[in-house]
């Protein structure tokens, strides 16, 4: 994906913001502990990932899990657990949050009939709002739910250097 951003900048003059989930830096496992599915040698010829193209994991038809970043390994783990309960889920890793993969979202949502958006960003103004809007605007009428982070205050200025009122270390 980073190679795609660099090529888009060079060829089209596009500006890309590449956001990496830092929490995944030490992770070696994709589906479950010990699988080492994310351990591989660097390819000298990078795979081209077109802007906006998602990645699909699985072919389940009961539930579509839509996610990105840190949500990918968590959603894959959930899909495996659901499989043990005879619920066939597929995971759509958006990979790009702008542009959203609207065509693929609709295609896979319709194939599954139910959607759960796993979004680590905030409930208000987070990525899941655009995903759900794209599904509804595209005509999807099946059940849609989302899991998000809570809305939180981001301290700026002097407030960033103060601990919360609930912090016992606060003086």
Secondary structure, DSSP 8 states (H G I E B T S, - for coil): -HHHHHHHHHHH---------GGGTT---SSSTT--TT-----SS-----TT--EEE---SSEEEEE-TTHHHHHHHHHHHHHHTT--EEEEE---SSS--HHHHHHHHHHHSEEEEEEEEESTTSHHHHHHHHHHHTT--SEEEEEEE-------GGGGGS--TT-TT--
